[in-house]
Amino acid sequence: MTLPPESIEAGKCYLMKTGHLRRVVRLMPDGRIQYEHRPVHQANAKTWKPGMQSHHSFAELIEREIPCDWTPEADGDSA
């Protein structure tokens, strides 16, 4: 499922089709999204890495919105 780009918000986390979790840090005025990402099985704060992507490309890769401390083992919502 692709989310509409206008529904992406800073502070929210998304499970991506790539298998990573991304937390939106900032929506840039030039149309890019500043984010942090981590592998889905590593929920600790040290695993977050920075990234930047166009708003449209970011939206196309979203599978669904999830809690920022999400892991597959704790998933109560089946996709």
C-alpha positions as CSV (number, residue, x, y, z in Angstrom):
1,M,0.0,0.0,0.0
2,T,1.4,3.4,-0.9
3,L,0.5,6.2,1.4
4,P,-0.5,9.6,0.0
5,P,2.6,11.9,0.4
6,E,0.5,14.5,2.2
7,S,-0.2,12.1,5.0
8,I,3.4,11.7,6.0
9,E,4.2,13.5,9.3
10,A,7.3,14.3,11.3
11,G,7.6,12.1,14.4
12,K,5.7,9.2,12.8
13,C,7.3,5.8,11.9
14,Y,6.7,3.7,8.9
15,L,7.5,0.1,7.9
16,M,9.0,0.3,4.4
17,K,8.7,-2.3,1.6
18,T,12.5,-2.5,1.9
19,G,12.1,-4.1,5.4
20,H,13.4,-1.2,7.3
21,L,11.6,1.0,9.8
22,R,11.9,4.8,9.2
23,R,11.1,7.6,11.6
24,V,10.4,11.0,9.9
25,V,12.6,13.7,11.5
26,R,11.7,16.7,9.3
27,L,9.7,17.6,6.2
28,M,12.1,19.9,4.2
29,P,10.7,22.9,2.3
30,D,12.3,21.6,-0.9
31,G,10.2,18.5,-0.9
32,R,12.7,16.1,0.7
33,I,12.2,14.1,3.9
34,Q,14.9,13.8,6.5
35,Y,14.5,10.5,8.4
36,E,16.2,8.0,10.5
37,H,16.1,4.2,9.8
38,R,16.9,1.0,11.5
39,P,16.5,-2.8,10.9
40,V,13.1,-4.1,12.1
41,H,14.6,-6.5,14.6
42,Q,16.8,-3.9,16.4
43,A,14.6,-1.5,18.5
44,N,17.3,0.2,20.5
45,A,18.2,3.8,20.0
46,K,21.8,3.2,18.9
47,T,20.7,1.5,15.7
48,W,19.0,4.5,14.1
49,K,20.9,5.9,11.0
50,P,20.2,9.2,9.2
51,G,18.8,9.4,5.7
52,M,17.2,11.8,3.2
53,Q,14.8,11.1,0.3
54,S,12.3,12.9,-1.9
55,H,8.8,13.1,-0.5
56,H,7.3,11.2,-3.4
57,S,9.8,8.3,-3.4
58,F,9.5,8.0,0.4
59,A,5.7,7.7,0.1
60,E,5.9,5.0,-2.6
61,L,8.0,2.8,-0.3
62,I,5.7,2.8,2.7
63,E,4.0,-0.4,3.6
64,R,2.2,1.0,6.7
65,E,2.5,3.3,9.7
66,I,3.7,1.6,12.9
67,P,4.8,2.5,16.4
68,C,8.5,3.6,16.5
69,D,9.4,0.8,18.9
70,W,7.9,-1.8,16.6
71,T,9.4,-5.2,16.0
72,P,7.9,-8.2,14.1
73,E,7.7,-10.1,17.4
74,A,5.6,-7.4,19.0
75,D,3.4,-6.9,16.0
76,G,-0.3,-7.0,17.0
77,D,-1.4,-5.8,13.6
78,S,-1.0,-8.3,10.8
79,A,-0.3,-6.7,7.5
